[in-house]
Amino acid sequence: MRVKGTFPASSYSHFCCGGFFTTRFGPASLVTGLPKATTSSSTRALNLNKLTGKAIGPDDQILLNGALFYGGIASKLLPGVCNLPMWRADGIIMTILIHTSLVEFLYYWLHRALHHHFLYSRYHSHHHSSIVTEPISSVTHPFAEHVAYFMLFAIPMLTTVFAGTASLASLLGYIAYIDFMNNLGHCNYELIPKWIFSVFPPLKYLIYTPSYHSLHHTQFRTNYSLFMPLYDYIYGTMDKSTDELHEASLKRAAESVDVVHLTHLTTPDSIYHLRLGFASLASRPYASKWYLYLLWPLTFLSVMVTWLYGRTFVVERHRFDQLRLQTWAIPKYNFQYFWQWKIFEPINGLIEEAILDAEERGANVLTLGLLNQAKELNRCGELYVERHPKLKVKVVDGSSLAVAVVLNRIPKGTTEVVLRGRLTKVAYALAFTLCQRGIQVVTLREDEHVELKKSFNSKSETNLAFSRSYAQKTWLVGDGVDEEEQLKVQKGTLFIPFSQFPPKKLRKDCSYHTTPAMVTPRHLENLHSCENWLPRRVMSAWRVAGMVHALEGWDEHECGYTMSNVEKVWQATLRHGFQPLIFPTQSKC
């Protein structure tokens, strides 16, 4: 009998198991975006279309295991598994002993059997369709192989259940171990340092490396073991070049790059919207999803990892004409940029380190994205140029192109605009350019009006006005626009952001443009994900500016108080195939 209001043990186990299989989607998708091809000498890459036509994918493998464990075996055939304790040391020890002695042994001989021509041609050849492995290769098998592996890996878990020593820690921990090691072996990126085997030599019999398993995919008749090379040593199937390849993989030079876009994480769940997160989320503009709350353990873990790891990581790689493009991310979130000034130095240290790393890799241009170019943080990037006056890589904040994009979004015939929001480098340039063109710029706050007036000359100052009227139909908005101001505007008002972040859309009877951005040319390769809240194949003006800077070969920084000629940058951008993103009902001025 259960006391009313308490949580039953069976429900608790169901909740933990169900939540665990849900969170398995995170690591499976996460490792799919790791860097490619650093452990194998072959250049034959994964043919994803070929694989998906013959074998089930990573999500299907997780669903299969979840259905068998959670819905089938655990709930129906083994009722006692619904009342497992969180921890039992004897069950964990038993799982380790059974895996190392029995599972590894059986898998070795099963794997060798799968390489017999009869089974290889009918089954295992699907897995070997990729000689240069990727993480998705780890779960690319025909259905029959998945069932065989499930039965094999179920041995330690079922044994502990029947012996009465099973716990949630032993079952879920074992599955997590299999997932991690399986993805590690196929990630094709050497992560295991050599010193580990020097400190404890017997470890080379107990844990494999990505380079170890990459040789199996290139040589086919060596390195059959699951996660422990022990049985390859015993039966003489260890590839002789394993140690040599492991050392060579760790010594390989860093990948060269021409243009780096340096961004950062925005919210804790933004990691899932990157290409190395969920592909389905990355391919659509950023929007918070309710089901991501179910992944809170993984989200919390990712926050802790970024906090402790503290190093810039590669998010995307593209190719445009002859340019090699990469997007790097600083492991910091929006809220960390708004903390007290004491946090600025660690962030500036990461940015400075990234700039120097980009220069070492041969980059010509580095663009500062989002808050990495904040005036309060580093004076729009000028800080780094001052610290390194001989810097060869050009630091670009992209402000000139952002100004050009906003100017070309203003409807033709407009004579008056409201400029509202935090006054940034882009805001000052917009106000000055519009006033020079004879368009009246209205500010709603006196302090903003005073600041703008200080930066103007007497001729342009005549078109700068201060008013508390909300009758204007075109608003140029930045960070800091409050809800009350939006609610007061006229029906049909057009909001054109000039900031890095979009305003909150509170009025359905008004129009909201995207943040400054351009549509990319079709021949820009490998662009499979959205940049934050922008649509597919649309890039922020700040990011595009770096590409144009490199394509044109401009030999100056654009940071601090320096800004390139707006019209010159705009025409160069159009010449290289980038197109403005405008409303169908609007014509540009």
Residue pairs with C-beta under 8 A, 6 or more apart in sequence:
2 8
9 82
9 83
10 82
10 83
13 81
13 82
13 83
13 84
13 168
14 70
14 75
14 82
16 168
16 172
17 69
17 70
17 74
17 168
17 171
17 172
18 66
18 70
19 294
19 297
20 172
20 175
21 62
21 65
21 66
21 69
21 70
22 294
22 295
23 294
23 295
23 297
23 298
24 62
24 66
24 175
24 179
25 59
25 62
25 278
25 295
26 272
26 277
26 278
26 295
26 298
27 179
27 180
27 183
27 298
28 58
28 59
28 62
28 135
28 139
28 179
28 183
29 58
29 272
29 276
29 277
29 278
29 279
30 271
30 276
30 277
31 135
31 183
31 187
32 58
32 134
32 135
32 136
32 276
32 279
33 274
33 275
33 276
33 277
33 315
34 135
34 187
34 188
34 189
34 276
35 189
35 255
35 314
36 45
36 132
36 134
36 188
36 189
37 43
37 45
37 132
37 188
38 188
38 189
38 190
38 249
38 252
39 188
39 189
39 190
39 210
39 211
39 214
39 245
39 249
40 131
40 132
40 133
40 188
40 214
40 217
40 218
41 218
42 131
42 132
42 218
43 132
44 130
44 131
44 132
45 130
45 132
45 134
46 129
46 130
46 132
46 133
46 134
46 136
46 137
47 129
47 130
48 136
50 129
51 57
51 126
51 129
51 130
51 136
51 140
54 126
54 129
54 142
55 126
55 127
55 140
55 141
55 142
55 143
56 64
56 139
56 140
56 141
56 142
56 143
56 146
57 136
57 139
57 140
58 136
58 138
58 139
58 140
61 139
61 141
61 146
64 146
64 150
65 150
65 175
68 150
73 81
73 154
73 158
74 81
74 82
75 81
75 82
78 158
78 161
80 161
81 161
81 166
84 166
84 167
84 168
84 171
85 167
85 168
86 167
86 168
86 169
87 167
87 168
87 169
88 165
88 166
88 167
88 169
88 170
90 165
91 160
91 163
91 165
91 166
91 167
91 169
91 170
92 167
92 169
92 170
92 173
94 156
94 159
94 160
94 163
94 165
94 170
95 156
95 157
95 160
95 170
95 173
95 174
98 155
98 156
98 159
99 156
99 174
100 206
100 228
102 155
102 156
103 152
103 153
103 155
103 156
103 226
104 225
104 226
104 227
104 228
104 230
104 231
105 231
106 152
106 155
107 152
107 225
107 226
108 224
108 225
108 226
108 231
108 232
108 235
110 148
110 152
111 224
111 225
111 226
112 224
112 237
113 119
114 120
114 123
114 124
114 145
115 124
115 220
115 221
115 224
120 128
123 141
123 142
123 144
123 145
124 141
124 145
126 140
126 141
126 142
127 137
127 140
127 141
127 145
128 217
128 220
129 140
130 137
130 140
130 217
131 217
131 218
132 188
132 214
132 217
133 185
133 186
133 187
133 188
133 213
133 214
133 217
134 186
134 187
134 188
135 183
135 186
135 187
136 186
137 186
137 217
138 182
138 183
138 185
138 186
139 182
141 149
153 174
153 175
153 178
156 174
157 166
157 170
157 171
157 174
160 166
160 167
160 170
160 171
181 208
181 227
184 191
184 210
185 208
185 209
185 210
185 212
185 213
185 227
186 210
186 213
187 210
188 210
188 214
189 210
190 209
190 210
190 211
190 246
190 249
190 250
191 209
191 210
192 207
192 209
192 210
192 246
193 250
194 246
194 247
194 250
196 203
197 203
197 204
204 229
205 228
205 229
205 230
205 233
206 228
206 229
206 230
207 227
207 228
207 229
208 223
208 225
208 227
208 228
208 229
209 246
210 249
211 242
211 245
211 246
211 249
212 223
212 229
212 239
212 242
212 246
213 223
214 245
215 222
215 223
215 239
215 241
215 242
215 245
216 222
216 223
216 224
216 239
219 239
221 237
222 232
222 237
222 238
222 239
223 229
223 232
223 237
223 238
223 239
223 242
224 231
224 232
224 237
225 231
225 232
229 238
229 242
232 238
254 357
254 360
254 361
255 326
255 361
256 324
256 361
256 362
257 324
257 325
257 326
257 358
257 361
257 362
257 363
258 322
258 323
258 324
258 325
258 362
258 363
258 364
258 365
258 550
259 323
259 324
259 325
259 326
259 363
259 364
259 365
259 366
259 367
259 546
259 547
259 549
259 550
260 325
260 326
260 327
260 328
260 354
260 358
260 363
260 365
260 366
260 367
260 546
261 325
261 326
261 327
261 328
261 366
261 367
261 369
261 543
261 546
262 312
262 328
262 329
262 330
262 351
262 354
262 355
262 358
262 366
262 367
262 368
262 369
262 372
263 315
263 327
263 328
263 329
263 330
263 369
263 370
263 372
264 329
264 330
264 331
264 332
264 333
264 334
264 337
264 369
264 370
264 371
264 372
265 271
265 306
265 329
265 330
265 331
265 332
265 333
266 286
266 333
266 334
266 370
266 532
267 288
267 333
267 334
268 299
268 300
268 302
268 303
268 333
269 288
269 289
269 292
269 295
269 299
270 286
270 333
270 532
271 277
271 299
271 302
272 278
272 281
272 282
272 292
272 295
273 281
273 282
273 286
273 529
273 530
273 532
274 282
274 315
274 316
274 329
274 529
275 282
275 315
275 316
275 528
275 529
276 315
279 528
279 529
281 289
282 528
282 529
282 530
283 528
283 529
283 530
283 536
284 530
284 536
285 530
285 532
285 533
285 534
285 535
286 530
286 532
286 533
287 533
292 299
303 333
306 331
306 332
307 331
309 331
310 331
310 350
311 331
311 350
312 328
312 329
312 330
312 331
312 350
312 353
312 354
312 357
313 328
313 329
313 331
314 326
314 327
314 328
314 329
315 327
315 328
315 329
316 326
316 327
316 526
316 529
317 324
317 325
317 326
317 327
317 526
318 325
318 326
318 327
318 524
318 525
318 526
318 527
319 325
319 524
319 525
319 526
320 521
320 523
320 524
320 525
320 547
321 523
321 551
323 547
323 550
323 551
325 547
327 543
328 354
328 358
330 347
330 350
330 351
330 354
330 372
331 350
332 347
332 350
334 371
336 343
336 347
337 343
337 347
337 371
337 374
337 377
341 376
344 376
344 377
347 377
348 377
348 378
348 383
351 368
351 372
351 378
351 384
352 384
352 387
354 366
355 366
355 384
355 388
355 391
355 393
355 395
356 388
358 366
358 393
359 391
359 392
359 393
363 393
364 393
364 394
364 550
365 393
365 394
365 396
365 546
365 547
365 549
365 550
366 393
366 394
366 395
366 396
366 546
367 396
367 397
367 398
367 542
367 543
367 545
367 546
367 549
368 380
368 381
368 395
368 396
368 397
368 398
368 542
368 559
369 500
369 540
369 542
369 543
370 500
370 501
371 377
371 500
372 378
373 380
373 381
373 397
373 542
373 559
374 380
375 424
375 425
378 384
379 559
379 560
380 397
380 399
380 425
380 559
380 560
380 561
381 395
381 396
381 397
381 557
381 559
381 560
382 559
382 560
382 561
382 562
384 391
384 395
384 559
385 391
385 395
385 557
385 559
385 560
391 557
394 549
394 554
394 555
394 556
394 557
394 558
395 557
395 558
395 559
396 545
396 546
396 549
396 557
396 558
396 559
397 425
397 542
397 545
397 558
397 559
398 540
398 541
398 542
398 543
398 544
398 545
398 546
398 558
399 425
399 426
399 429
399 542
399 545
399 558
399 563
400 429
400 545
400 558
400 563
400 564
400 565
400 566
400 569
401 516
401 518
401 541
401 542
401 544
401 545
401 548
401 569
401 570
401 573
402 426
402 498
402 516
402 541
402 542
402 545
403 426
403 429
403 430
403 433
403 498
403 563
403 566
404 541
404 566
404 567
404 569
404 570
404 573
405 516
405 517
405 518
405 541
405 580
406 426
406 430
406 476
406 496
406 498
406 516
407 430
407 433
407 434
407 566
407 589
408 570
408 580
408 582
408 588
408 589
409 496
409 513
409 580
409 582
409 586
409 588
410 417
410 439
410 474
410 476
410 496
410 588
410 589
411 474
411 494
411 586
411 587
411 588
411 589
412 587
412 588
412 589
413 589
414 439
414 474
414 589
415 438
415 439
415 440
416 439
416 440
416 442
416 472
416 474
417 434
417 439
417 440
417 441
417 442
417 472
417 474
417 475
417 476
418 442
418 443
418 444
418 472
418 474
418 475
418 476
419 427
419 430
419 431
419 441
419 442
419 443
419 448
419 452
419 476
420 443
420 444
420 445
420 448
420 475
420 476
420 477
420 478
420 480
420 481
420 485
421 427
421 476
421 477
421 478
421 479
421 480
421 481
421 498
421 499
422 478
422 479
422 480
422 499
423 448
423 451
423 452
423 478
424 478
424 498
424 499
425 561
425 563
426 478
426 498
426 499
426 516
427 476
427 478
427 498
428 452
428 455
429 563
429 566
430 441
430 476
430 498
431 441
431 452
431 456
431 464
432 455
432 456
432 460
433 566
434 441
434 463
435 441
435 456
435 460
435 461
435 462
435 463
435 464
436 459
436 460
438 463
439 463
440 463
440 464
440 465
441 452
441 463
441 464
441 465
442 465
442 466
442 467
442 469
442 472
443 449
443 452
443 464
443 465
443 466
443 467
444 466
444 467
444 468
444 470
444 485
446 466
449 464
449 465
449 466
452 464
453 461
453 464
456 464
470 485
470 488
470 489
470 490
471 490
472 490
472 493
473 490
473 492
473 493
473 494
474 493
474 494
474 496
475 489
475 493
475 494
475 495
475 496
476 496
476 497
476 498
477 495
477 496
477 497
477 498
477 499
477 503
478 497
478 498
478 499
479 499
479 500
479 501
481 503
483 504
483 506
486 495
486 503
486 504
486 506
486 507
486 510
487 506
487 507
489 507
489 510
491 509
491 510
492 509
492 510
492 511
493 507
493 510
493 511
494 510
494 511
494 513
495 503
495 510
495 511
495 512
495 513
496 513
497 503
497 512
497 513
497 514
497 515
497 516
498 516
499 515
500 515
500 540
500 542
501 515
502 512
502 514
502 515
502 533
503 512
505 512
511 583
513 583
514 533
514 534
514 535
514 538
514 581
515 533
515 534
515 540
516 540
516 541
516 542
517 531
517 534
517 538
517 539
517 540
517 541
517 544
517 581
518 538
518 539
518 541
518 544
518 573
518 578
518 579
518 580
518 581
519 537
519 538
519 578
519 579
519 580
519 581
520 527
520 537
520 538
520 539
520 544
520 577
520 578
521 576
521 577
521 578
522 537
523 577
524 537
527 536
527 537
530 536
530 538
531 538
531 539
531 540
531 543
532 540
534 540
535 581
538 581
544 573
544 578
545 558
545 569
545 573
547 576
548 569
548 572
548 573
548 576
548 578
549 558
551 572
551 576
552 572
554 564
556 562
556 564
558 564
580 588
582 588
